C-alpha cells in the first residue's frame, strides 16, 4: 500500500480504551487486564483471496466482516464471550489507502457488534502485485465469563444432536453476511447441559465427525429432521439435502446435549461406536457418502 | 498443501499441556488459565515471502525461527515474558508436508527456547501456485510477571539512550538468526529505571523516532558511541555508520533510562523538543538525513 503509515495512523484513531484494554495499538504490544476468575480463550483464523473470498467480486467491507465473524463464530462454538481481537493484513502491492480503510471498517464493525475491540495488528504489503494476494488474519481473545467453555470432546451416548439454524447454499452470500451465534450459545449453555459444540464451517457431515472423533462416539442423523436453507433449495447441482450436509460455511452451531432443547433443531442422536450416519426412510448409510454422492459418483 | 490434515495431525502431536495451557490446538480455540496478578500482553506479526525472507534461498526452519523470534522480540521490548503463541500459515499451492513440518519445527524450536508453547493455529493453502506466496503469521501472548511493561511513551529529558548490541548489516544473515533480548530486558528493567523501550526492527533512526514521538521528547545520538556490527563494516555500499543507523532488523533493544547503566551501550541522550539528531565531531544534523544520505543524495 502506498500509504501504509497513513493507514496505521488511521487505525490508531479507531482505537478506544475500554473494558480489559489497558493499552491498544501503537506500542510493541497491546496490554490487557483480564478478569482473574475467567479462563482465557484464544484462536487465530485467516481468510485468503481466491479461497475464502474473491476480491474481484466481494467488497472489502464484507471481506473484513467475514474475517472477524469467523473468529467470533469460534468464540460462539465454545459458549464464550469475545474480549478483544488483533488483525494482520497482507496487502497486494498497489492497495489503496481507501481500500484498506474499508477493509478495516468491515473488521471493526463486525467486532463492535459483539463489544470486541481491535487492540493491535500488523500491516504488510507484498513486494509484487502479481504474486501476493490479500490475506486477512484475525486473532480472537475470549473469556469464559461464568460459563465453562464447551469443548468438542464431551458428547455422550444418547445425547441429542442439534443445530441452530437451516443449512446449505451459503455460497449464495451467507458465507459473507452470517451473524456469529454468540448470544445463542450463551443462552443454550446457561440453560441446558450442552456436552460438546462446534461451529459449522466445513459442513455438518465433517464438523459432526470432528465432535464424534474428539468425543469417542458416533452419531446418527435423521435426514427428515435436517433444516434446509432456502438458498440450498434454489441452487442447481447437488440436491438440497446434500448441500445441507456438506456445503459448509453455514456458521450455525452444531452441538450435543440433553434431549428436549426447544431453542435449537434436533437432527439426530449420539450412539456408541464411531462414524457419522444418516437415516433416510429407515435406511442408514455413512453421512460422508451421502454428502458427497455426486462428487464421487 | 496436499497433506493438510496430515500436517494438522503432526502439529497436534507437537502440543503439550503445561503452565497456563489448559487446552491446546484441536478444539475451536485454545484455553489458557492466566495468573491473576499479571497484565496480559498480546501482539501479532507476519513475515511475507519476498519481503521479510526469500523462500528460494532461506530454509524453512530459519523462516519459522524468524517469524517466532520477531514476536518474542516484541515481548522483550516491553520487558515481559512470553506465555504462548499461535501460528497461522498461508502456504503456496503444492507445498509439501515435509516443508510445512520444517517450517513448524523452526517456529516451535524458537518458542521453546523461551518456554513459549504454540497453542493453536490455522493452516490455509492458496488456490494457485502462481499467485499465492508463503505468509507466516504469529500471535504472541505475554505476561508482565512482576515487571511493569515498559512502553514507548515514558522517555524524559536528560534520560540516556542505550542499545543492547552492535547494529547494521543484519541482511548478511542476522535478520534470520538473532536471539530475542528477553533475558536482557528483564534484567535491565528489574535493576534499573527504564523509561521507554522498543526493539530495533526498522533501524535506530526510525525506531528511536518512534520512542521520541510517543514520549513527546527529542534525542541526540553521539555518532562516536554507536556500536557498529562487523557485518556492517564488511558490506559494500553505504558507510558502516549509515548502516548502523538505518539498516534495521537488528532486533537489539533501544531504551531510555537513568544514566550509568553498564550492561548496555549508551549512545546519546534525551532532549527537550522533538526530532532525533546525530552529532558527528560536534556537528549536529537530523539523524534521518545521515541515515539516508546516499539514498536521497
Contacts between the chains, C-beta under 8 A, distances in Angstrom:
chain1	res1	chain2	res2	distance
A	22	B	39	6.5
A	23	B	149	7.8
A	23	B	151	6.8
A	26	B	152	7.7
A	26	B	214	7.3
A	27	B	78	7.2
A	27	B	151	5.3
A	27	B	152	5.2
A	27	B	153	7.6
A	27	B	214	7.5
A	28	B	43	6.6
A	28	B	74	4.4
A	28	B	77	4.0
A	28	B	78	5.4
A	28	B	152	7.2
A	28	B	198	6.4
A	28	B	199	6.7
A	29	B	41	4.3
A	29	B	42	6.1
A	29	B	43	3.9
A	29	B	74	5.4
A	29	B	75	7.1
A	29	B	77	7.7
A	29	B	78	5.5
A	29	B	80	7.4
A	29	B	140	7.4
A	29	B	142	6.6
A	29	B	149	7.7
A	30	B	41	6.9
A	30	B	42	5.3
A	30	B	43	6.6
A	31	B	39	5.3
A	31	B	40	7.2
A	31	B	41	5.6
A	31	B	78	8.0
A	31	B	149	5.7
A	32	B	39	7.0
A	32	B	40	4.4
A	32	B	41	7.5
A	32	B	42	6.5
A	33	B	39	5.7
A	33	B	40	7.3
A	34	B	34	6.0
A	34	B	40	5.3
A	36	B	36	3.3
A	39	B	22	6.5
A	39	B	31	5.3
A	39	B	32	7.0
A	39	B	33	5.7
A	40	B	31	7.2
A	40	B	32	4.4
A	40	B	33	7.3
A	40	B	34	5.3
A	40	B	40	7.4
A	41	B	29	4.3
A	41	B	30	6.9
A	41	B	31	5.6
A	41	B	32	7.6
A	42	B	29	6.1
A	42	B	30	5.3
A	42	B	32	6.4
A	42	B	84	7.5
A	42	B	86	6.4
A	42	B	119	7.1
A	42	B	120	6.4
A	42	B	139	7.5
A	42	B	141	6.7
A	43	B	28	6.6
A	43	B	29	3.9
A	43	B	30	6.6
A	43	B	86	7.1
A	43	B	120	5.5
A	43	B	122	7.9
A	44	B	86	4.5
A	44	B	87	7.5
A	44	B	88	4.8
A	44	B	120	6.2
A	44	B	121	6.2
A	44	B	122	5.2
A	44	B	137	7.3
A	44	B	139	5.6
A	45	B	88	7.5
A	45	B	122	5.1
A	46	B	88	4.9
A	46	B	90	6.2
A	46	B	122	5.5
A	46	B	124	5.5
A	46	B	137	7.1
A	48	B	90	5.8
A	48	B	124	5.2
A	48	B	126	6.0
A	48	B	127	7.8
A	48	B	132	6.8
A	50	B	126	6.7
A	50	B	127	4.2
A	50	B	128	6.6
A	50	B	131	7.1
A	50	B	132	7.1
A	51	B	124	6.2
A	51	B	125	7.4
A	51	B	126	6.7
A	51	B	127	5.3
A	52	B	124	7.7
A	74	B	28	4.4
A	74	B	29	5.4
A	75	B	29	7.1
A	77	B	28	4.0
A	77	B	29	7.7
A	78	B	27	7.2
A	78	B	28	5.4
A	78	B	29	5.6
A	78	B	31	7.9
A	80	B	29	7.4
A	84	B	42	7.5
A	86	B	42	6.4
A	86	B	43	7.1
A	86	B	44	4.5
A	86	B	139	6.7
A	87	B	44	7.5
A	88	B	44	4.8
A	88	B	45	7.5
A	88	B	46	4.9
A	88	B	88	7.9
A	88	B	137	5.1
A	90	B	46	6.2
A	90	B	48	5.8
A	90	B	90	7.5
A	90	B	135	5.2
A	119	B	42	7.1
A	120	B	42	6.4
A	120	B	43	5.5
A	120	B	44	6.2
A	121	B	44	6.1
A	122	B	43	7.9
A	122	B	44	5.2
A	122	B	45	5.1
A	122	B	46	5.5
A	122	B	137	7.7
A	124	B	46	5.6
A	124	B	48	5.2
A	124	B	51	6.2
A	124	B	52	7.7
A	125	B	51	7.4
A	126	B	48	6.0
A	126	B	50	6.7
A	126	B	51	6.7
A	126	B	133	6.9
A	127	B	48	7.8
A	127	B	50	4.2
A	127	B	51	5.3
A	128	B	50	6.6
A	130	B	131	7.2
A	131	B	50	7.1
A	131	B	130	7.2
A	131	B	131	6.2
A	131	B	132	8.0
A	131	B	133	5.5
A	132	B	48	6.9
A	132	B	50	7.1
A	132	B	132	7.9
A	132	B	133	5.5
A	133	B	126	6.9
A	133	B	131	5.6
A	133	B	132	5.5
A	135	B	90	5.2
A	135	B	135	5.6
A	137	B	44	7.3
A	137	B	46	7.0
A	137	B	88	5.1
A	137	B	122	7.7
A	137	B	137	4.8
A	139	B	42	7.5
A	139	B	44	5.6
A	139	B	86	6.7
A	139	B	139	4.5
A	140	B	29	7.4
A	141	B	42	6.7
A	142	B	29	6.6
A	149	B	23	7.8
A	149	B	29	7.7
A	149	B	31	5.8
A	151	B	23	6.8
A	151	B	27	5.3
A	152	B	26	7.7
A	152	B	27	5.2
A	152	B	28	7.2
A	153	B	27	7.5
A	197	B	28	8.0
A	198	B	28	6.4
A	199	B	28	6.6
A	214	B	26	7.3
A	214	B	27	7.5
